[in-house]
Amino acid sequence: MLAIGDDSQVVEDIWHVLNNDPELPDVWYDFFDHHGPAPIEYENQRAYHRFYLRCLAIAERSGAQWAVLTKDVSRMGIGFYVREQLFPCERARLWLPNGIVRDVVIVRCRRVKDHCYECGARFVAADE
């Protein structure tokens, strides 16, 4: 039996069982090496600064679940990679390894390569 608060192991176990994780480009061998504040880009119009959040997570949309890799997070939203294309204004639910479950609305989704889409999502309240 898992100890109380061992949510990271639960998410990781489910992530591997789903077997539908995004296929990151080979040149991203150091994907999980980034930590802390993300660099500020020129002409950045974001309201809140982004921080690297490189971890395994689970996304659910319309009853289907996907293994996703989170990219970064801010006070307003989260970036992640998923195997299937999502569309703006779609809603999804994310399970993060620290036990937090957040509802999000997809703001953008772009294809990085076959079976890998980079999505940006805004956090929303469950009743919103």
N, C-alpha and C positions, 0 to 999 in steps of 0.2 A: 504494500500500500504506500502511496506517495505521502510525504509529509505535508502538513498544512503549509500553504504558501509556496508549493513547488510547481507553480503555474508554468514556469519556463519549460520544465520537462514535459508537461502535458501538451503544450503547444508544439514542442519539437517532435514528440511522438506522433501526434496527429499529422503534422506537416509531412513527415516521411511516409505515413500510410497513404496520404492523398496521392502521392506520386504524380503530381501535375505542376511541378514547380517551373518557374520561368527559366529559360536557357540564356544566361547572361553571355555576352560576348567574351571570347577567350582572352582578350587583352585586359579584361577587368580582373585579373588574378588577385589584385590587392583590394577587392571590394570591401571586405570586412576589416581592413586595416585603418579605416578612417574613423576618428572619434572627435567629439567636441564641436565647437562652432564651425559651421560651413563658411567658406570664404564669401565675402560680399562681392557680387558681380557689378560691373559697371552699369549705370543707369537702372539700378535695382529699385523697383517701386513697391516692394513688399512692405506690409505694415509691421511685420514682426520678423526678427532674425531666425534663420533656420539653423538647426543642429543636426549633425549626423546621427542617424539611428539605424544602424546596420544590424538587423536581426531577422529571424524567421517569424512569420505571423500567418494567420489564417484569415481569409476573406470569404464572406458569404454574400451571395446575391441571388435572389429568386430561388432559394432552396439549394443552390449549388455551392460547393465549397472549393476554394483554390488555395494552394500553398503560395504565399507571396514572400518577397524579400523587401523589407522596408528600406527606404533610402535616407530620408530626412524628415524632421518634424519641426513644427513651429506652434505657437499658441493657437493658430487658426486652422492648421491642416497638416497633412502628411503626404509624403511622396513614397511610392512603392512600385515594384515590378511584379507583373502578373503574366501568366501564360496566355490568357484570352483577352481579346480587346473589350474594353468597357467604353461606354459612351457618356458624354457630358449629360448631367442631370440625373443619371442613374444613382440609386442609393445602394449602399453596401454596408456590411458590418465587419469590423476588424477586431480580431482577437490578438492582443499583443502578449509577449511572453511574461510580462510583469503582472498579468491578470486583468489588465484593463481591457474592456470591450467598448469600442466607440462606433457610433453610427457616422457614416460619411456620405457625402454626395460627390460624385466624380466631377471635376472641373475640366480636366483635360486628360487625353490619353494619346500617346504617340508610339508608333512601332519602332523598336530599336533593332530588332531582327526577327526572323521567324520564331514564333513561340516566346516572344519577350516584348512586353509593352510597358512603357513607363507611364504611370498614372499620377496625377495630382488630385488630391481630394480635400474637401473642406469638412471640418467637424460640424456635425449638426446634433441638436438635441433629439432624443428618441421620439418625442411627440411633435417635432417640427415638420 
